[in-house]
């Protein structure tokens, strides 16, 4: 099937997932559906860092991938890291089909501020579009308003929109076109 | 645009290399990884990376600092960032002292890596733009194959443009290697005769009888070995230009013959009686001071006045030093293409060496020096080390050791023979090393009976 599955990993607020799915559907013009929860992979917790390994989470999602070209996005409350960096908001397979987004540092309360659910939902949606964009081969965009621009802090993320800029939209369209052509070739073998 | 910049991540921990590589790839860079210092060096020899991230502690021979030092030998202009989980002030100081651009402690904030790379790439982009602009500027200072931004050469270019479409004889004077033939070609090819033949003759390279035959041709049987009739250069150049290089070296007999051609535009082949009329423009050149030659009776004054209708004097390179960077870059670009080498830049240190040299062999010597340096150059940048041969050799306190009992001529013969041997019999290089032009060298080789190839 084509489209995108969103999986809580292992849990995420339902209204947030609703918003995220709506924005993903708009950004990628693809059907987005909710999948069942995915458990944290064994060994993903790092005692020394007090965080979860984004790479292990991504590996767990890859193991549960639906048939191509469908993509799978995991949404987790856990704080994620990769070995070389102190944290990541999310991680994706560039030109792949799996991605993960962490809500931990998107929450205002992580930074000592009062909770703000609508703000969290907006941030999560932008970060989800960003990571799923990588699976379509999009790299970081120089347009600071584009969700594909690099967010290294929350003000960066808050400045962005959830709609890809014209340049990234064109690249995305090219990538979707290729995907459709590949699917067609599989249906109609020579 | 970022994909054109290649980054190599070097770490023995796969999780580290892969996570950093993935992060940089999302930034749009082309990233490769290496699991050891040795693998990194192999990759550095095979391709040019703009940035190397090198882990400080790696097992198996080369640690991070050693790897960085070796990388910098292969690619001196590459930026190396040392990454470590075990930061100490000592290692940081060592890394920076040995040439690391940055020292990063892992795990690091994502902002640190991205901004660091962006900053380095911004500088590299500026350097690249600078090189492109330099090349554009060089094209601006080009006239035919001549390159200069000096005021004196601008006057020469103006004169060349002015006389190109005239028929007047031109005398070009200048030291060896100043580009006299290039100026002659510029006059010919930018004028109305440009589509007709340009025939160059080096008068000094030929003995008197051979030169006569070369210039005017000969009839069959004119001399021993003249088994067929042959046209000379004047006939071959009919409608175009004859360039007589080293005109100051021709014999009195040829001077008379030449004077006649210039006066009457007619001549006879050697051994022939029929007169042949030609429409040829004559451009002559010499490194000699022809006025002095005339005063001292070695050169006919009537011929001198015939030749010296338009006089162009080319300044030696040491009097237009502002052209050295421009010319050096020009030769580097052209020779890179010809030699199949990707050497695009000249380091500041190398430029200083070039600017400090006196260039007795002028532009030709500069061209030879660039070519010689390119042969030994191991990177994309020509360094001062590659031009070390231009620096004067240290002299012993007692000065040069000279064999006793030699006359000045014997000494000259010995020195020419030794230099020729050192240059492997290459006359062009020998002339450049001796700071004389090839025709003078041929003259001396003949006079001292020095064989061109030392057996």
Interface residues (C-beta under 8 A of the other chain):
Chain A: X49 X55 X81 X82 X83 X84 X85 X86 X87 X88 X91 X92 X94 X134 X139 X140 X150 X152 X153
Chain B: X2 X13 X15 X16 X18 X19 X20 X22 X23 X25 X26 X27 X28 X83 X106 X107 X108 X109 X110 X111 X113 X114 X115
